Amino acid sequence: MKKENLFEINKLPEIDSELFYTLLKHKNIEIKKIVSNTLKTPQTFIQKEDEFVVLLKGCAKIEINGDVKKLKSGDWLFIPANTPHTLLKTKKTAVWLAVHIY
């Protein structure tokens, strides 16, 4: 059994980038911790699986279907499979918990 803390950051990504850590992969679910460091360059994602994501720490702006959402700690989103979404920016370090459902 592995024990970790979601808020501990083992390695901070370079400015304007992200690191992805798989915490659990079981059957049709994958849970990841994502650490974003002061993103300024928009990043667009299109995933084949559904995604439930929670912003645990920090602030972020994300665009989904032309709608810009400002997120703060505790905010969550459900992003259906094959939905383009763009992470526009984060303030300083943002920590996410993402649940991918295959």
Legacy VTK file of the C-alpha trace (Angstrom):
# vtk DataFile Version 3.0
C-alpha trace
ASCII
DATASET POLYDATA
POINTS 102 float
0.000 0.000 0.000
1.353 3.398 -0.995
0.837 6.551 1.090
1.293 10.054 -0.301
-0.002 13.546 0.330
-1.793 15.282 -2.559
-0.434 18.672 -1.545
3.225 17.657 -1.353
5.015 18.508 -4.563
7.958 16.196 -5.160
9.202 18.145 -8.157
7.936 21.527 -9.292
7.556 21.697 -13.067
9.328 24.445 -14.959
7.439 27.733 -15.348
4.671 27.456 -17.983
4.486 23.654 -17.831
2.809 20.757 -16.033
3.709 17.414 -14.498
1.318 14.447 -14.384
1.462 11.723 -11.711
-0.660 8.580 -11.932
-1.888 7.814 -8.414
-4.112 4.847 -9.230
-5.040 2.858 -12.311
-7.713 0.207 -11.763
-10.138 -1.348 -14.243
-11.768 1.562 -16.128
-10.499 4.396 -13.885
-7.235 6.305 -13.738
-6.619 8.951 -11.064
-3.900 11.532 -11.638
-2.402 14.416 -9.719
-1.478 17.288 -12.019
0.826 20.116 -10.972
0.710 23.264 -13.135
3.344 25.955 -12.642
2.302 29.481 -13.654
0.874 28.499 -17.038
0.769 31.388 -19.501
0.683 29.445 -22.777
-2.773 27.946 -23.447
-2.822 24.149 -23.676
-5.632 22.364 -25.503
-6.617 18.794 -24.680
-9.026 16.334 -26.298
-9.300 13.090 -24.380
-10.945 9.844 -25.438
-12.255 9.291 -21.919
-14.559 11.225 -19.579
-12.746 13.361 -17.009
-13.810 14.585 -13.575
-11.305 17.196 -12.396
-10.987 19.108 -9.106
-8.729 22.101 -8.574
-7.285 21.374 -5.131
-4.957 24.378 -4.857
-4.556 27.608 -6.807
-6.547 29.465 -9.457
-7.035 28.698 -13.130
-8.940 29.691 -16.253
-10.243 27.001 -18.591
-12.278 27.278 -21.784
-14.797 24.604 -22.749
-17.037 25.028 -25.808
-16.299 28.776 -25.927
-17.238 29.268 -22.262
-14.377 30.556 -20.054
-14.550 29.335 -16.472
-12.541 30.853 -13.616
-11.688 28.156 -11.093
-10.530 28.430 -7.495
-9.579 25.788 -4.952
-12.399 23.297 -4.521
-14.039 23.904 -7.897
-14.656 20.843 -10.064
-15.704 20.085 -13.625
-16.960 17.075 -15.553
-15.557 17.056 -19.087
-17.184 14.489 -21.392
-14.998 12.387 -23.689
-13.891 14.042 -26.949
-14.648 17.554 -25.664
-11.899 20.029 -26.564
-10.885 22.079 -23.545
-8.140 24.662 -23.195
-6.317 25.453 -19.982
-5.740 29.166 -20.539
-3.604 29.949 -17.499
-2.928 29.302 -13.835
-1.729 31.613 -11.099
1.494 30.347 -9.590
1.256 26.648 -8.706
-2.019 24.816 -9.211
-2.655 21.259 -8.002
-5.389 19.194 -9.668
-6.949 15.800 -9.072
-8.188 14.244 -12.319
-10.286 11.090 -12.558
-10.328 9.578 -16.050
-13.184 7.166 -16.741
-12.620 4.794 -19.689
LINES 1 103
102 0 1 2 3 4 5 6 7 8 9 10 11 12 13 14 15 16 17 18 19 20 21 22 23 24 25 26 27 28 29 30 31 32 33 34 35 36 37 38 39 40 41 42 43 44 45 46 47 48 49 50 51 52 53 54 55 56 57 58 59 60 61 62 63 64 65 66 67 68 69 70 71 72 73 74 75 76 77 78 79 80 81 82 83 84 85 86 87 88 89 90 91 92 93 94 95 96 97 98 99 100 101
